[in-house]
Amino acid sequence: MMASSNDTIFSLSSAPGRAGVSVFRVSGLDARNVLSGLIKSCFPKPRQASLKRLYNKDVMIDEALVLWMPGPNSFTGEDCAEFQVHGSPAVIEAMASALLSNGARQAEAGEFTRRAFENNKMDLTEAEGLADLIDAETEGQLKQALRQMQGGLRETYNLWRETLLDALAQIEGEIDFADEEDVPDMLSHGAYPYLTEVIESMQLVLSDASRGERIRTGLDIAIIGAPNAGKSSLLNSLAGRDAAITSEYAGTTRDIVEVQMNLGGLPVRLSDTAGLRETYEVIEAEGVKRAKVRAAESDIRIFVQESSNAVWDKDVLAMLSGDDFVLINKADLGITNKAPALEATCFEVSATTGLNLDVFRTALEKQVIEKFSPSQDAGLTRARHRDCVQRAAHALDMGRQNLGRAPELTGDDIRSALNALKELSGAIDIESVFDRIFSRFCVGK
């Protein structure tokens, strides 16, 4: 993905376009010479902002704040310079030309962060946390990204690693010194509590993995029910705008209509779906099929039932759990239909007049916060994390089973688990994974 790591790189690190201030950053072996080539006054002191006039040869570009940060005490671990210039298109173009003429090249996406990773300024999970921080749109995403960027997940897997090394020492002590009189018999059995401790900790983290992934990618909430139950009106009311077409005619919604929302500080995709009924109309039937799939895949379901409809869809009721909601809609017209006994929480509302919608919204927000808000500990936030920990836990479970009959096999299983943890941290060179992660950063980071 990257050109030579010996190159000195630069990039505009602030957003492109006209601005009050734009920021250029430079990193690499030749950063000092690049900085010297742009100024004619004395070289700035390390980590102190200096007001300098910048030149491209003899042509003045701008008067700007300049920062000099020699490595290894910099973001990338290399010599770095930063220029805070005025953000006009002309200044930005002139700065880019000056940096190129002084020997720097344009950085590729994620190249600054990749150099920080390769220079041991952060591990791979911390780099991913930084990417999540840049992309964060809600308070929940911000908190989770900060925890991971500050090494929360690294602390967890380092604790696992240290415990597994203790277990491995017990096993190899018996294997390597079996003939020594001062080595207790069955020393390897002392590894059992270590393995159990790590397995249980990994299982606990894995059980909570969906929370971290949902915070990153967003929760799915599906509105389902029969035609004309008021699903689209409910979507519009919760979204605060006319996102879906409403009509008195059954089957108006044929496809899934999505609205992005911030609910309880967490990202939510609220989906209005086609009315569930038997139909021979090809397009509507496809919409019903998609509605069922979306409902099955969603984190929370909102089943809307018209207050005068006495027929309850048994298939839909079987789909609901205690995390879901049932809304008896059009309650302002009178309730002639009572809900059967349900695990899901039930509300009598009116999507058009707003009756009890504020109460329902509060309950929905509470449910989202309780089920998906960031935990105190940094957990797994990506499928890659989950895969590494699952493989490590599986290897340790096999090792624990082998302990009594073949300690040497248990040692191999522990080493397999340690390798999986190295892959999690990026200590093992997995180039294709690196390319995928760092290419998703914006240029300049």
C-alpha positions as a LaTeX table, in Angstrom:
\begin{tabular}{lrrr}
\hline
Residue & $x$ (\AA) & $y$ (\AA) & $z$ (\AA) \\
\hline
Met1 & 0.00 & 0.00 & 0.00 \\
Met2 & 2.69 & 2.47 & 1.02 \\
Ala3 & 5.75 & 3.83 & $-0.73$ \\
Ser4 & 9.11 & 3.64 & 1.07 \\
Ser5 & 9.00 & 4.22 & 4.82 \\
Asn6 & 12.24 & 6.21 & 4.41 \\
Asp7 & 10.38 & 8.92 & 2.50 \\
Thr8 & 9.52 & 12.17 & 4.20 \\
Ile9 & 5.78 & 12.67 & 3.83 \\
Phe10 & 3.41 & 15.60 & 4.11 \\
Ser11 & $-0.30$ & 16.20 & 3.98 \\
Leu12 & $-3.02$ & 18.72 & 4.60 \\
Ser13 & $-4.43$ & 17.34 & 7.86 \\
Ser14 & $-7.36$ & 19.70 & 8.21 \\
Ala15 & $-10.44$ & 19.56 & 6.02 \\
Pro16 & $-9.94$ & 20.72 & 2.42 \\
Gly17 & $-11.49$ & 23.96 & 1.23 \\
Arg18 & $-11.56$ & 27.56 & 2.38 \\
Ala19 & $-11.03$ & 27.99 & 6.14 \\
Gly20 & $-9.64$ & 30.36 & 8.74 \\
Val21 & $-6.72$ & 28.04 & 9.44 \\
Ser22 & $-5.41$ & 24.99 & 7.61 \\
Val23 & $-2.89$ & 22.53 & 9.05 \\
Phe24 & $-0.07$ & 20.80 & 7.18 \\
Arg25 & 2.02 & 18.12 & 8.83 \\
Val26 & 5.35 & 16.62 & 7.79 \\
Ser27 & 7.02 & 13.43 & 9.06 \\
Gly28 & 10.20 & 11.57 & 8.19 \\
Leu29 & 13.98 & 11.45 & 8.22 \\
Asp30 & 14.31 & 14.68 & 6.26 \\
Ala31 & 11.62 & 16.68 & 8.10 \\
Arg32 & 14.19 & 19.06 & 9.59 \\
Asn33 & 15.60 & 19.97 & 6.15 \\
Val34 & 12.09 & 20.40 & 4.76 \\
Leu35 & 11.25 & 22.82 & 7.56 \\
Ser36 & 14.55 & 24.66 & 7.13 \\
Gly37 & 13.82 & 25.07 & 3.43 \\
Leu38 & 10.59 & 26.97 & 4.13 \\
Ile39 & 11.91 & 29.47 & 6.68 \\
Lys40 & 14.68 & 32.08 & 6.56 \\
Ser41 & 14.82 & 32.88 & 10.27 \\
Cys42 & 16.22 & 30.82 & 13.14 \\
Phe43 & 15.05 & 27.24 & 13.57 \\
Pro44 & 12.13 & 26.90 & 16.05 \\
Lys45 & 12.60 & 25.34 & 19.48 \\
Pro46 & 11.16 & 21.83 & 19.92 \\
Arg47 & 7.48 & 21.67 & 20.89 \\
Gln48 & 7.06 & 25.44 & 21.05 \\
Ala49 & 4.81 & 27.29 & 18.63 \\
Ser50 & 6.73 & 29.94 & 16.65 \\
Leu51 & 5.42 & 32.58 & 14.29 \\
Lys52 & 7.39 & 32.24 & 11.05 \\
Arg53 & 7.27 & 33.55 & 7.52 \\
Leu54 & 7.18 & 30.70 & 5.02 \\
Tyr55 & 8.81 & 30.84 & 1.60 \\
Asn56 & 8.98 & 28.77 & $-1.54$ \\
Lys57 & 12.49 & 29.76 & $-2.56$ \\
Asp58 & 12.28 & 33.59 & $-2.52$ \\
Val59 & 8.49 & 33.88 & $-2.81$ \\
Met60 & 6.68 & 34.40 & 0.47 \\
Ile61 & 3.73 & 32.04 & 0.99 \\
Asp62 & 2.30 & 33.02 & 4.36 \\
Glu63 & 3.00 & 33.97 & 7.95 \\
Ala64 & 2.09 & 30.97 & 10.09 \\
Leu65 & 2.52 & 29.14 & 13.37 \\
Val66 & 5.18 & 26.44 & 13.11 \\
Leu67 & 5.79 & 23.48 & 15.44 \\
Trp68 & 8.91 & 21.32 & 15.43 \\
Met69 & 8.60 & 17.90 & 17.15 \\
Pro70 & 11.76 & 15.78 & 16.90 \\
Gly71 & 11.37 & 12.02 & 17.20 \\
Pro72 & 10.86 & 9.75 & 18.93 \\
Asn73 & 8.62 & 12.02 & 21.02 \\
Ser74 & 6.10 & 12.69 & 18.28 \\
Phe75 & 2.89 & 11.13 & 16.98 \\
Thr76 & 4.67 & 9.02 & 14.36 \\
Gly77 & 7.85 & 8.47 & 16.37 \\
Glu78 & 9.77 & 10.30 & 13.60 \\
Asp79 & 10.89 & 13.92 & 13.24 \\
Cys80 & 7.72 & 15.92 & 12.58 \\
Ala81 & 6.80 & 19.46 & 11.68 \\
Glu82 & 3.42 & 21.16 & 11.62 \\
Phe83 & 2.37 & 24.35 & 9.85 \\
Gln84 & $-0.80$ & 26.25 & 10.79 \\
Val85 & $-1.36$ & 28.47 & 7.77 \\
His86 & $-4.24$ & 30.64 & 6.60 \\
Gly87 & $-6.77$ & 28.41 & 4.88 \\
Ser88 & $-7.22$ & 30.00 & 1.49 \\
Pro89 & $-7.01$ & 27.79 & $-1.61$ \\
Ala90 & $-4.04$ & 29.85 & $-2.83$ \\
Val91 & $-2.04$ & 29.33 & 0.38 \\
Ile92 & $-2.85$ & 25.61 & 0.45 \\
Glu93 & $-1.71$ & 25.17 & $-3.15$ \\
Ala94 & 1.48 & 27.17 & $-2.54$ \\
Met95 & 2.30 & 25.17 & 0.61 \\
Ala96 & 1.86 & 21.86 & $-1.19$ \\
Ser97 & 4.17 & 23.03 & $-3.98$ \\
Ala98 & 6.80 & 24.25 & $-1.49$ \\
Leu99 & 6.79 & 20.97 & 0.44 \\
Leu100 & 7.13 & 18.97 & $-2.78$ \\
Ser101 & 10.01 & 21.13 & $-3.97$ \\
Asn102 & 11.81 & 20.61 & $-0.64$ \\
Gly103 & 11.80 & 16.83 & $-1.03$ \\
Ala104 & 8.64 & 15.64 & 0.74 \\
Arg105 & 5.98 & 13.57 & $-0.97$ \\
Gln106 & 2.22 & 13.50 & $-0.52$ \\
Ala107 & 1.23 & 11.01 & 2.18 \\
Glu108 & $-1.18$ & 8.22 & 1.39 \\
Ala109 & $-4.36$ & 7.58 & 3.39 \\
Gly110 & $-3.50$ & 6.47 & 6.92 \\
Glu111 & 0.25 & 6.71 & 6.40 \\
Phe112 & 0.94 & 8.88 & 9.46 \\
Thr113 & $-0.95$ & 6.48 & 11.72 \\
Arg114 & 0.69 & 3.46 & 10.12 \\
Arg115 & 4.13 & 4.93 & 10.85 \\
Ala116 & 3.05 & 5.49 & 14.47 \\
Phe117 & 2.05 & 1.81 & 14.63 \\
Glu118 & 5.26 & 0.59 & 13.00 \\
Asn119 & 7.32 & 2.73 & 15.38 \\
Asn120 & 5.53 & 1.20 & 18.40 \\
Lys121 & 3.71 & 4.39 & 19.35 \\
Met122 & 0.45 & 2.41 & 19.41 \\
Asp123 & $-0.77$ & $-1.11$ & 18.77 \\
Leu124 & $-3.29$ & $-2.10$ & 16.12 \\
Thr125 & $-6.31$ & $-1.90$ & 18.43 \\
Glu126 & $-5.31$ & 1.64 & 19.48 \\
Ala127 & $-4.96$ & 2.62 & 15.81 \\
Glu128 & $-8.44$ & 1.25 & 15.17 \\
Gly129 & $-9.70$ & 3.24 & 18.15 \\
Leu130 & $-8.22$ & 6.37 & 16.60 \\
Ala131 & $-10.02$ & 5.62 & 13.33 \\
Asp132 & $-13.27$ & 5.18 & 15.26 \\
Leu133 & $-12.67$ & 8.46 & 17.09 \\
Ile134 & $-12.33$ & 10.31 & 13.78 \\
Asp135 & $-15.57$ & 8.71 & 12.55 \\
Ala136 & $-17.51$ & 9.13 & 15.83 \\
Glu137 & $-20.87$ & 10.85 & 15.41 \\
Thr138 & $-22.49$ & 10.17 & 18.80 \\
Glu139 & $-21.49$ & 10.40 & 22.45 \\
Gly140 & $-21.48$ & 6.61 & 22.81 \\
Gln141 & $-19.17$ & 6.17 & 19.84 \\
Leu142 & $-16.88$ & 8.88 & 21.21 \\
Lys143 & $-16.57$ & 7.25 & 24.65 \\
Gln144 & $-15.90$ & 3.81 & 23.22 \\
Ala145 & $-13.33$ & 5.07 & 20.72 \\
Leu146 & $-11.46$ & 7.04 & 23.38 \\
Arg147 & $-11.29$ & 3.99 & 25.65 \\
Gln148 & $-9.85$ & 1.84 & 22.88 \\
Met149 & $-7.49$ & 4.55 & 21.60 \\
Gln150 & $-6.11$ & 4.97 & 25.13 \\
Gly151 & $-5.21$ & 1.28 & 25.33 \\
Gly152 & $-8.21$ & $-0.26$ & 27.10 \\
Leu153 & $-8.29$ & $-3.38$ & 24.93 \\
Arg154 & $-4.49$ & $-3.65$ & 25.05 \\
Glu155 & $-4.65$ & $-3.81$ & 28.86 \\
Thr156 & $-7.13$ & $-6.69$ & 28.62 \\
Tyr157 & $-5.17$ & $-8.85$ & 26.21 \\
Asn158 & $-1.86$ & $-8.09$ & 27.99 \\
Leu159 & $-3.38$ & $-9.49$ & 31.18 \\
Trp160 & $-4.44$ & $-12.62$ & 29.27 \\
Arg161 & $-0.95$ & $-12.92$ & 27.83 \\
Glu162 & 0.79 & $-12.70$ & 31.21 \\
Thr163 & $-1.52$ & $-15.32$ & 32.70 \\
Leu164 & $-0.97$ & $-17.66$ & 29.76 \\
Leu165 & 2.80 & $-17.31$ & 30.08 \\
Asp166 & 2.47 & $-18.37$ & 33.71 \\
Ala167 & 0.47 & $-21.42$ & 32.59 \\
Leu168 & 3.03 & $-22.25$ & 29.92 \\
Ala169 & 5.84 & $-22.04$ & 32.48 \\
Gln170 & 4.06 & $-24.64$ & 34.62 \\
Ile171 & 3.70 & $-27.02$ & 31.68 \\
Glu172 & 7.19 & $-26.62$ & 30.26 \\
Gly173 & 8.69 & $-26.96$ & 33.74 \\
Glu174 & 7.39 & $-30.52$ & 33.94 \\
Ile175 & 8.30 & $-31.39$ & 30.33 \\
Asp176 & 11.81 & $-29.93$ & 30.30 \\
Phe177 & 12.86 & $-31.03$ & 33.79 \\
Ala178 & 10.98 & $-34.28$ & 34.19 \\
Asp179 & 14.10 & $-36.06$ & 35.56 \\
Glu180 & 14.95 & $-33.42$ & 38.14 \\
Glu181 & 14.17 & $-34.45$ & 41.71 \\
Asp182 & 13.24 & $-30.95$ & 42.88 \\
Val183 & 10.55 & $-30.50$ & 40.20 \\
Pro184 & 7.16 & $-31.61$ & 41.62 \\
Asp185 & 5.27 & $-34.36$ & 39.81 \\
Met186 & 2.31 & $-33.23$ & 37.71 \\
Leu187 & 3.53 & $-29.63$ & 37.79 \\
Ser188 & 1.55 & $-29.01$ & 34.59 \\
His189 & $-1.71$ & $-29.44$ & 36.52 \\
Gly190 & $-0.92$ & $-26.11$ & 38.12 \\
Ala191 & $-1.72$ & $-24.56$ & 34.73 \\
Tyr192 & $-5.39$ & $-25.51$ & 35.02 \\
Pro193 & $-6.57$ & $-22.51$ & 37.09 \\
Tyr194 & $-4.63$ & $-20.12$ & 34.83 \\
Leu195 & $-6.29$ & $-21.55$ & 31.72 \\
Thr196 & $-9.71$ & $-21.47$ & 33.34 \\
Glu197 & $-9.27$ & $-17.85$ & 34.41 \\
Val198 & $-8.38$ & $-16.71$ & 30.88 \\
Ile199 & $-11.09$ & $-18.81$ & 29.20 \\
Glu200 & $-13.78$ & $-17.41$ & 31.48 \\
Ser201 & $-12.52$ & $-13.86$ & 30.93 \\
Met202 & $-12.50$ & $-14.33$ & 27.15 \\
Gln203 & $-16.02$ & $-15.80$ & 27.21 \\
Leu204 & $-17.22$ & $-12.81$ & 29.19 \\
Val205 & $-15.68$ & $-10.39$ & 26.70 \\
Leu206 & $-17.08$ & $-12.35$ & 23.75 \\
Ser207 & $-20.58$ & $-12.35$ & 25.26 \\
Asp208 & $-20.46$ & $-8.54$ & 25.21 \\
Ala209 & $-18.87$ & $-8.23$ & 21.76 \\
Ser210 & $-22.12$ & $-7.36$ & 19.99 \\
Arg211 & $-22.42$ & $-4.24$ & 22.16 \\
Gly212 & $-19.12$ & $-2.79$ & 20.95 \\
Glu213 & $-19.77$ & $-3.65$ & 17.32 \\
Arg214 & $-23.27$ & $-2.15$ & 17.46 \\
Ile215 & $-21.95$ & 1.09 & 18.95 \\
Arg216 & $-19.51$ & 1.36 & 16.04 \\
Thr217 & $-21.91$ & 0.47 & 13.24 \\
Gly218 & $-25.27$ & 1.49 & 14.70 \\
Leu219 & $-28.27$ & $-0.32$ & 16.15 \\
Asp220 & $-31.08$ & $-1.60$ & 13.93 \\
Ile221 & $-34.66$ & $-1.01$ & 15.05 \\
Ala222 & $-37.41$ & $-2.36$ & 12.77 \\
Ile223 & $-41.03$ & $-1.19$ & 12.74 \\
Ile224 & $-43.24$ & $-4.09$ & 11.69 \\
Gly225 & $-46.95$ & $-4.83$ & 11.48 \\
Ala226 & $-49.93$ & $-5.22$ & 9.18 \\
Pro227 & $-50.72$ & $-2.72$ & 6.38 \\
Asn228 & $-52.31$ & 0.55 & 7.53 \\
Ala229 & $-51.35$ & $-0.06$ & 11.16 \\
Gly230 & $-49.55$ & 3.30 & 11.21 \\
Lys231 & $-45.93$ & 2.20 & 10.85 \\
Ser232 & $-44.94$ & 5.01 & 8.48 \\
Ser233 & $-46.67$ & 7.61 & 10.65 \\
Leu234 & $-44.75$ & 6.30 & 13.65 \\
Leu235 & $-41.45$ & 6.53 & 11.75 \\
Asn236 & $-42.21$ & 10.12 & 10.77 \\
Ser237 & $-43.15$ & 11.04 & 14.34 \\
Leu238 & $-40.01$ & 9.54 & 15.85 \\
Ala239 & $-37.80$ & 11.06 & 13.14 \\
Gly240 & $-39.45$ & 14.47 & 13.39 \\
Arg241 & $-39.89$ & 14.72 & 9.61 \\
Asp242 & $-41.80$ & 13.16 & 6.71 \\
Ala243 & $-39.32$ & 10.45 & 5.85 \\
Ala244 & $-41.91$ & 7.89 & 4.70 \\
Ile245 & $-45.01$ & 8.32 & 2.53 \\
Thr246 & $-48.25$ & 7.84 & 4.45 \\
Ser247 & $-51.55$ & 6.93 & 2.82 \\
Glu248 & $-54.92$ & 5.43 & 3.62 \\
Tyr249 & $-54.26$ & 2.79 & 0.96 \\
Ala250 & $-52.86$ & $-0.55$ & 2.16 \\
Gly251 & $-49.46$ & $-1.56$ & 0.82 \\
Thr252 & $-48.09$ & 1.97 & 0.29 \\
Thr253 & $-44.70$ & 1.02 & 1.73 \\
Arg254 & $-43.14$ & $-1.56$ & $-0.58$ \\
Asp255 & $-39.48$ & $-1.32$ & 0.39 \\
Ile256 & $-37.54$ & $-0.53$ & 3.57 \\
Val257 & $-37.35$ & 3.17 & 4.49 \\
Glu258 & $-34.44$ & 3.97 & 6.82 \\
Val259 & $-33.87$ & 6.98 & 9.07 \\
Gln260 & $-30.59$ & 7.61 & 10.89 \\
Met261 & $-31.11$ & 8.82 & 14.45 \\
Asn262 & $-29.21$ & 9.59 & 17.63 \\
Leu263 & $-31.01$ & 7.86 & 20.49 \\
Gly264 & $-29.53$ & 8.03 & 23.97 \\
Gly265 & $-26.18$ & 9.07 & 22.53 \\
Leu266 & $-26.04$ & 6.00 & 20.27 \\
Pro267 & $-26.43$ & 5.69 & 16.49 \\
Val268 & $-29.70$ & 4.07 & 15.41 \\
Arg269 & $-31.11$ & 2.99 & 12.04 \\
Leu270 & $-34.90$ & 3.08 & 12.34 \\
Ser271 & $-36.59$ & 1.11 & 9.54 \\
Asp272 & $-40.16$ & 1.29 & 8.28 \\
Thr273 & $-41.10$ & $-1.94$ & 6.54 \\
Ala274 & $-43.79$ & $-3.23$ & 4.22 \\
Gly275 & $-47.06$ & $-4.33$ & 5.82 \\
Leu276 & $-47.08$ & $-8.01$ & 6.70 \\
Arg277 & $-49.85$ & $-9.87$ & 4.90 \\
Glu278 & $-50.44$ & $-12.59$ & 2.33 \\
Thr279 & $-50.30$ & $-11.10$ & $-1.16$ \\
Tyr280 & $-49.99$ & $-12.31$ & $-4.74$ \\
Glu281 & $-48.71$ & $-8.95$ & $-6.00$ \\
Val282 & $-45.08$ & $-9.60$ & $-6.90$ \\
Ile283 & $-43.53$ & $-6.30$ & $-5.76$ \\
Glu284 & $-45.45$ & $-6.18$ & $-2.49$ \\
Ala285 & $-44.58$ & $-9.82$ & $-1.79$ \\
Glu286 & $-40.90$ & $-8.97$ & $-2.17$ \\
Gly287 & $-41.39$ & $-6.07$ & 0.27 \\
Val288 & $-43.01$ & $-8.41$ & 2.81 \\
Lys289 & $-40.10$ & $-10.83$ & 2.43 \\
Arg290 & $-37.58$ & $-8.05$ & 3.07 \\
Ala291 & $-39.59$ & $-6.83$ & 6.05 \\
Lys292 & $-39.38$ & $-10.26$ & 7.70 \\
Val293 & $-35.64$ & $-10.49$ & 7.08 \\
Arg294 & $-35.03$ & $-7.00$ & 8.51 \\
Ala295 & $-37.17$ & $-7.81$ & 11.56 \\
Ala296 & $-35.23$ & $-11.02$ & 12.20 \\
Glu297 & $-31.86$ & $-9.24$ & 11.92 \\
Ser298 & $-32.75$ & $-6.16$ & 14.01 \\
Asp299 & $-31.66$ & $-5.52$ & 17.57 \\
Ile300 & $-35.07$ & $-4.20$ & 18.62 \\
Arg301 & $-38.48$ & $-4.67$ & 16.97 \\
Ile302 & $-41.49$ & $-2.34$ & 17.29 \\
Phe303 & $-44.70$ & $-4.21$ & 16.43 \\
Val304 & $-47.51$ & $-1.80$ & 15.51 \\
Gln305 & $-51.07$ & $-3.12$ & 15.82 \\
Glu306 & $-54.14$ & $-1.08$ & 14.94 \\
Ser307 & $-56.41$ & $-0.58$ & 17.95 \\
Ser308 & $-59.49$ & $-1.89$ & 16.12 \\
Asn309 & $-57.77$ & $-4.96$ & 14.62 \\
Ala310 & $-58.61$ & $-8.02$ & 16.72 \\
Val311 & $-56.42$ & $-10.37$ & 14.66 \\
Trp312 & $-52.88$ & $-10.73$ & 16.03 \\
Asp313 & $-50.19$ & $-12.18$ & 13.78 \\
Lys314 & $-48.93$ & $-15.26$ & 15.65 \\
Asp315 & $-45.73$ & $-15.42$ & 13.57 \\
Val316 & $-44.85$ & $-11.86$ & 14.53 \\
Leu317 & $-45.69$ & $-12.42$ & 18.19 \\
Ala318 & $-43.37$ & $-15.46$ & 18.22 \\
Met319 & $-40.57$ & $-13.22$ & 16.93 \\
Leu320 & $-40.81$ & $-10.76$ & 19.83 \\
Ser321 & $-38.72$ & $-10.88$ & 23.00 \\
Gly322 & $-38.54$ & $-8.88$ & 26.18 \\
Asp323 & $-36.33$ & $-6.31$ & 24.44 \\
Asp324 & $-39.07$ & $-5.47$ & 21.90 \\
Phe325 & $-42.15$ & $-3.24$ & 21.98 \\
Val326 & $-45.80$ & $-3.54$ & 20.96 \\
Leu327 & $-47.67$ & $-0.35$ & 20.11 \\
Ile328 & $-51.47$ & $-0.41$ & 19.90 \\
Asn329 & $-51.85$ & 2.49 & 17.52 \\
Lys330 & $-54.76$ & 4.87 & 16.86 \\
Ala331 & $-55.64$ & 4.75 & 20.55 \\
Asp332 & $-57.21$ & 8.20 & 20.17 \\
Leu333 & $-60.07$ & 6.50 & 18.26 \\
Gly334 & $-60.74$ & 4.13 & 21.14 \\
Ile335 & $-59.34$ & 0.74 & 22.12 \\
Thr336 & $-61.45$ & $-2.21$ & 21.00 \\
Asn337 & $-58.54$ & $-4.64$ & 20.88 \\
Lys338 & $-56.52$ & $-5.66$ & 23.91 \\
Ala339 & $-53.07$ & $-7.19$ & 23.57 \\
Pro340 & $-52.51$ & $-10.83$ & 24.56 \\
Ala341 & $-49.99$ & $-11.71$ & 27.25 \\
Leu342 & $-46.57$ & $-10.70$ & 25.88 \\
Glu343 & $-42.93$ & $-10.52$ & 26.95 \\
Ala344 & $-42.58$ & $-7.28$ & 24.97 \\
Thr345 & $-43.52$ & $-3.97$ & 26.58 \\
Cys346 & $-46.88$ & $-2.65$ & 25.35 \\
Phe347 & $-48.04$ & 0.96 & 24.87 \\
Glu348 & $-51.30$ & 2.47 & 23.66 \\
Val349 & $-50.38$ & 5.37 & 21.37 \\
Ser350 & $-51.44$ & 7.52 & 18.46 \\
Ala351 & $-48.79$ & 8.18 & 15.84 \\
Thr352 & $-50.83$ & 11.04 & 14.33 \\
Thr353 & $-51.85$ & 12.95 & 17.50 \\
Gly354 & $-48.76$ & 12.05 & 19.50 \\
Leu355 & $-50.69$ & 10.38 & 22.32 \\
Asn356 & $-48.20$ & 8.61 & 24.65 \\
Leu357 & $-45.43$ & 8.81 & 22.04 \\
Asp358 & $-43.20$ & 10.74 & 24.44 \\
Val359 & $-43.65$ & 7.99 & 27.05 \\
Phe360 & $-42.84$ & 5.32 & 24.47 \\
Arg361 & $-39.81$ & 7.21 & 23.16 \\
Thr362 & $-38.44$ & 7.51 & 26.71 \\
Ala363 & $-38.87$ & 3.76 & 27.23 \\
Leu364 & $-37.22$ & 3.02 & 23.88 \\
Glu365 & $-34.28$ & 5.29 & 24.69 \\
Lys366 & $-33.89$ & 3.65 & 28.10 \\
Gln367 & $-33.87$ & 0.22 & 26.47 \\
Val368 & $-31.21$ & 1.29 & 23.98 \\
Ile369 & $-29.01$ & 2.77 & 26.72 \\
Glu370 & $-29.33$ & $-0.24$ & 29.04 \\
Lys371 & $-28.67$ & $-2.79$ & 26.31 \\
Phe372 & $-26.06$ & $-1.06$ & 24.16 \\
Ser373 & $-24.38$ & 1.83 & 25.98 \\
Pro374 & $-20.56$ & 1.49 & 26.25 \\
Ser375 & $-19.39$ & $-0.68$ & 29.13 \\
Gln376 & $-16.77$ & 0.56 & 31.56 \\
Asp377 & $-14.17$ & $-1.82$ & 30.16 \\
Ala378 & $-12.91$ & $-1.54$ & 26.59 \\
Gly379 & $-14.42$ & $-4.46$ & 24.72 \\
Leu380 & $-14.30$ & $-5.92$ & 21.24 \\
Thr381 & $-15.51$ & $-3.49$ & 18.60 \\
Arg382 & $-14.78$ & $-5.28$ & 15.33 \\
Ala383 & $-15.33$ & $-8.68$ & 13.75 \\
Arg384 & $-11.54$ & $-8.99$ & 13.54 \\
His385 & $-11.24$ & $-8.67$ & 17.32 \\
Arg386 & $-13.97$ & $-11.23$ & 17.88 \\
Asp387 & $-12.36$ & $-13.72$ & 15.50 \\
Cys388 & $-8.96$ & $-13.49$ & 17.22 \\
Val389 & $-10.42$ & $-13.96$ & 20.70 \\
Gln390 & $-12.68$ & $-16.82$ & 19.58 \\
Arg391 & $-9.70$ & $-18.67$ & 18.11 \\
Ala392 & $-7.66$ & $-18.07$ & 21.26 \\
Ala393 & $-10.48$ & $-19.26$ & 23.54 \\
His394 & $-11.02$ & $-22.38$ & 21.41 \\
Ala395 & $-7.31$ & $-23.24$ & 21.53 \\
Leu396 & $-7.26$ & $-22.83$ & 25.32 \\
Asp397 & $-10.34$ & $-24.96$ & 25.76 \\
Met398 & $-8.64$ & $-27.73$ & 23.76 \\
Gly399 & $-5.50$ & $-27.23$ & 25.83 \\
Arg400 & $-7.39$ & $-27.58$ & 29.09 \\
Gln401 & $-8.88$ & $-30.87$ & 27.85 \\
Asn402 & $-5.41$ & $-32.14$ & 26.86 \\
Leu403 & $-3.77$ & $-31.14$ & 30.13 \\
Gly404 & $-4.20$ & $-34.41$ & 31.98 \\
Arg405 & $-3.13$ & $-36.75$ & 29.19 \\
Ala406 & $-0.74$ & $-34.75$ & 26.98 \\
Pro407 & 0.74 & $-31.60$ & 28.55 \\
Glu408 & 2.96 & $-31.05$ & 25.50 \\
Leu409 & $-0.18$ & $-30.65$ & 23.36 \\
Thr410 & $-1.53$ & $-28.14$ & 25.85 \\
Gly411 & 1.70 & $-26.16$ & 25.45 \\
Asp412 & 1.10 & $-26.02$ & 21.69 \\
Asp413 & $-2.50$ & $-24.92$ & 22.28 \\
Ile414 & $-1.36$ & $-22.10$ & 24.56 \\
Arg415 & 1.15 & $-20.96$ & 21.94 \\
Ser416 & $-1.67$ & $-20.95$ & 19.35 \\
Ala417 & $-3.73$ & $-18.74$ & 21.67 \\
Leu418 & $-0.77$ & $-16.40$ & 22.20 \\
Asn419 & $-0.35$ & $-16.11$ & 18.42 \\
Ala420 & $-4.02$ & $-15.19$ & 18.08 \\
Leu421 & $-3.49$ & $-12.42$ & 20.67 \\
Lys422 & $-0.44$ & $-11.23$ & 18.74 \\
Glu423 & $-2.62$ & $-11.01$ & 15.65 \\
Leu424 & $-5.15$ & $-8.99$ & 17.66 \\
Ser425 & $-2.46$ & $-6.48$ & 18.65 \\
Gly426 & $-0.79$ & $-6.42$ & 15.23 \\
Ala427 & 2.46 & $-7.94$ & 16.56 \\
Ile428 & 2.20 & $-10.59$ & 13.85 \\
Asp429 & 2.72 & $-9.17$ & 10.36 \\
Ile430 & $-0.66$ & $-9.53$ & 8.65 \\
Glu431 & $-0.10$ & $-7.19$ & 5.72 \\
Ser432 & $-3.52$ & $-7.58$ & 4.13 \\
Val433 & $-5.19$ & $-6.60$ & 7.41 \\
Phe434 & $-2.86$ & $-3.62$ & 7.84 \\
Asp435 & $-3.63$ & $-2.39$ & 4.33 \\
Arg436 & $-7.36$ & $-2.63$ & 4.91 \\
Ile437 & $-7.26$ & $-0.82$ & 8.26 \\
Phe438 & $-4.94$ & 2.06 & 7.40 \\
Ser439 & $-6.36$ & 2.71 & 3.92 \\
Arg440 & $-9.65$ & 3.69 & 5.58 \\
Phe441 & $-8.06$ & 6.62 & 7.40 \\
Cys442 & $-8.40$ & 10.05 & 5.85 \\
Val443 & $-5.32$ & 11.47 & 4.12 \\
Gly444 & $-3.32$ & 13.43 & 6.70 \\
Lys445 & $-3.93$ & 10.93 & 9.48 \\
\hline
\end{tabular}
